[in-house]
């Protein structure tokens, strides 16, 4: 079991990799860590259990409070994640858990989601602001990330 508290500096660091994969996390550990990050001025968003692109984009739009003009497509996601002017913050952490069904049913779209988040992390890095996607998943997800175009942005815990 991975302890995310060991990775807290990774999450705070705007210069580090934009995606952190962990295979398993205790609920109490994640709640404590996310609360600590929020107290430090980070915006933390959690999504879970989405099965397809439509659900993923709807969940992200709701949780991240995207503007009404959000187009619910990959380009619009890229634009909104790289902007976030409606939610100024010291940094942004998106925690995505239980995406197994999404990955197994739509591996290409899962890869696109990861790539868009990698682009957002790179964009925010230039501004000196942390943007991190924390993926909590299975060995299947680990394998998909190792094969993805965004693998250079992934840190494996």
Number of C-alpha atoms within 10 A of each C-alpha: 9 14 15 22 15 11 13 14 11 19 26 20 17 23 18 20 22 29 29 21 21 22 17 16 15 11 8 8 14 15 10 12 17 21 14 14 19 16 10 13 13 22 20 18 17 16 18 14 15 20 17 18 18 11 14 21 20 15 17 19 18 13 14 21 15 20 13 7 8 16 15 16 11 16 12 15 21 17 15 21 22 18 14 15 11 11 11 12 16 16 22 28 22 20 20 20 20 16 21 20 13 19 20 15 12 14 16 14 15 23 18 16 19 23 21 20 24 25 20 23 26 23 17 22 18 11 10 14 20 27 33 30 24 21 25 20 19 17 10 13 21 18 10 18 24 14 11 18 14 20 17 13 21 23 16 13 14
